[in-house]
Amino acid sequence: MRTDAASVSLGVTLWRQTWPMAIGVLALLGFQLVDSAFIARLGTSPLAAQSFTFPLSFLIIGVQVGLGIAIAALISRALGAGERARSRRLGSLVLIVGTLVIAGLALALWWAQAAIFLRLGAAPDALALIRSYWGPQLVAAWLGAVLYFGYSLFRAHGNTRLPGTLMVVTSLANLALDPLLIFGLGPWDGLGLPGAAWATVMAFGLGLTVLGRRLAGTNWLAVSGLAGELCRSARPFLGIAGPAMIGQLMPPLAAMLAISVVAWLGESQVAAWGLASRLETVSLMVVLAMTMSLPPWLGRCYGAGDWEQVHRLMRLALQVAVLWQLALGVGLALASPWVAGALAGTPDVRDDLSILLRYLPPSYAALGVCMLVVSAGNALGWPLRSMLMSAARLFVCYLPALGLGAWLAGLPGLALGAAIGNLLAGLAAWGLLRRILGSPRRQGVEVQ
């Protein structure tokens, strides 16, 4: 009876920690899907142009998420160990360093855009269309990264409600601005494809204004002792952030390779793949929310040495992820013709998207298992294993199966191969988690 009561209490706490982030993630990713749906109304070429930028956008997100993982892990561990002064110094450092790193990356991606997009398979005549969108999109990505670092501070201190609320607010602002800036209103002509990026710039600017005011009212930052803290924390920070960023950078690299395979099939397939990628992130909203809400919680357990709680948390999180993704995935697969019809702007893209949705969404249950294991590993002191798990998922399971499927059977084979790759990755991650948690005393050896 006591165990049942503890499980119920844990489930309630997990729900309270996760639901604000789940709603926020749904809103944030939902507006990205709405962006693509609006752009699809401009035609296949603008949608394909936006789809070519996805891997590079994921690259920026990968760096910011890797930094955010280290932020949440170190600050939550410091709080768990009662080192509040250190947590404030860490908060200031990560905001400064993270902002500068993302700004440098955005400038590099702007400078090298032509060479990158041509290698991804974009036609030379599409580069002008991509260029008009890529500039404001990089500005939006930088603003979004700074906003994300602020969210990481709130999550590390156990506050998931404000990040979730701000995600909803920025998403609603973007949703309102999208049709105005893309299509125009009355006599005023819209901006077309670049309008979607400028709408995101304005929405994220609003979010940063609100977040900055709220952060100023906390006692989570410090202005003194930063140089000494930088020297002290650089090694453990890089020990978490380095493998985490490498792990997070592998999906964009895999996305680049995947879209180059899809580009070989045709422009409508690229457009459909872009929509499917947006829908994938939306359908994984609960898993993504748990990858944000769980690490600070797990980090506190790590700092306190409470491995029994770690076992219970991971067991519950994996059960929720698998059941939710299976139910949602099967529903999307059954409704694929109608979902594709609602999102696609042309019959060719609609038909191709429907094929992708028949195979991919049910496999996200296994993908969710892998994502949770990788996220937990970074919080619990085995980032190297998490990085290797990410590499195995993408380059041993996912890409070979995707490429082989496309070679054998075109787009349907590509979709089935990607689904099989997700399933194999989920099984491998489950096996890794069972081995590691079977010997909890070994888990702190990688990063001290």
Residue, then its C-alpha position, 0 to 999 in steps of 0.5 A: m500500500r505504501t509503494d502504491a501511495a508513493s507511486v501515485s504521489l510521484g506520478v502527481t508530481l511528475w504531472r505537475q512538473t511536466w504539464p506546463m512544459a508539455i503545453g508550452v512545447l505544444a504551443l512552440l512546436g505547433f506554431q512552427l508547424v503552422d508556419s509550414a502550413f502557411i508557407a505551403r499555401l505559397g507553393t511547393s518551392p517556398l515550402a521546399a526552400q524552408s525545408f532545406t533550412f531545417p537541418l541548420s536550424f536544428l544545428i543551432i537548437g542542438v547547440q543551445v539544448g546541449l548548453g541548456i542541459a549543462i545549465a540545468a544539470l550543474i545548477s540543479r546539482a548545486l541546489g541539491a548540495g545546498e550551494r546556492a551562491r554557486s548556483r547564482r554564479l553559474g546562472s550568470l555565466v551560462l547566460i553570457v557564454g550561451t548568448l555569445v556562442i549562439a551569436g557566433l554560430a549564427l554568423a558562421l551559418w550566414w557566411a557559409q549558407a550558399a555552399i551548405f545549401l548546395r551540398l544539401g541538394a538545393a537547386p542554384d535557382a532556389l538559393a535566392l529564395i532561401r537567402s531571403y528567409w535565412g537571414p531573419q530566421l537566423v536572428a529568430a534562432w538567436l533570440g530563441a536560444v537566449l530565451y531558451f537559456g532563460y527557460s533553463l534557469f527557471r527549470a533548474h530552480g523547479n519553475t516550469r510554469l513560467p517557461g510553459t506560459l511564455m512558450v504559449v504566449t510567444s506561439l500565439a503572438n507568432l500565430a497572429l503575426d504569420p498571416l499578416l506578414i506572409f500574406g499581407l492585409g488589404p492593400w498591404d502586400g505581405l513579405g511571403l516566405p521571409g514574413a514567417a521568420w520576421a513573425t518569429v523574431m517579433a514573437f521571441g522579442l516579446g518573450l524575452t522582454v517578459l522573461g527579462r523582467r521576471l528574471a530581474g525579480t529573482n535572486w538567481l544571478a550574481v555579478s561577482g566571483l564570475a571569473g573564479e567560478l568560470c575557472r572552477s566550473a569550466r571542466p565539469f561544464l564542458g564534461i556535460a555540455g561537450p558530450a551533450m552538444i555532440g549528442q545534440l549536433m548529431p541529429p542535425l547532421a543526420a537531418m542533413l544526410a536524410i534530406s539529401v537522400v529525400a532531395w534525390l527523390g524530388e521537390s515535392q518529397v522534400a516539401a512533404w518531408g519538411l512537413a513530416s519533420r515539423l509534425e514529428t516534433v509536435s507529436l513528441m511534445v510530451v516526451l520533449a516536455m519530460t526531457m526538460s522537466l526531468p533532468p533538474w529533478l534527476g540532477r537533485c537526486y544525483g546530488a543527494g545520492d537518491w538512486e531509488q528515486v531515480h529508478r522510480l522516476m525513469r520507470l514512470a517516465l518511460q511508461v508514460a512516453v510509450l503509452w502516449q506515443l503509441a496511442l497518438g502514433v496509431g491515431l495519426a497513421l489512421a488519419s493520415p489522409w486527412v492530416a496530410g490534406a489539412l497541412a499540404g498545399t498541393p496534391d503531390v505534397r499531400d499524397d507524399l505526406s500521407i505516405l510518410l504518416r502511415y509509417l512514422p508516427p507509431s515508431y515515435a514510441a521507441l524514439g521517445v524511449c531513446m530521447l528520455v534515456v539520453s536526457a537522463g544520462n546527461a543529468l545523472g553523470w554518464p554523458l559519454r554513454s548518452m552521446l554514444m547512444s545518440a550516435a548509435r540511434l542515428f548512424v547505426c539504426y536510423l540513417p542506414a535503414l532510411g537510406l536502404g529503404a529509399w534505395l529499394a522502394g522510394l518514398p514508402g521504403l524511406a518511411l518504413g526504414a526510418a520507422i524501423g530505425n526508430l524501433l531499433a534505437g528504442l530497444a537499444a536505449w532500453g537495454l542501456l538503461r537497464r544495464i546502467l541502473g542495475s549498478p547505480r554506484r558506477q554512475g558517477v564515474e564519468v563526470q565528477 
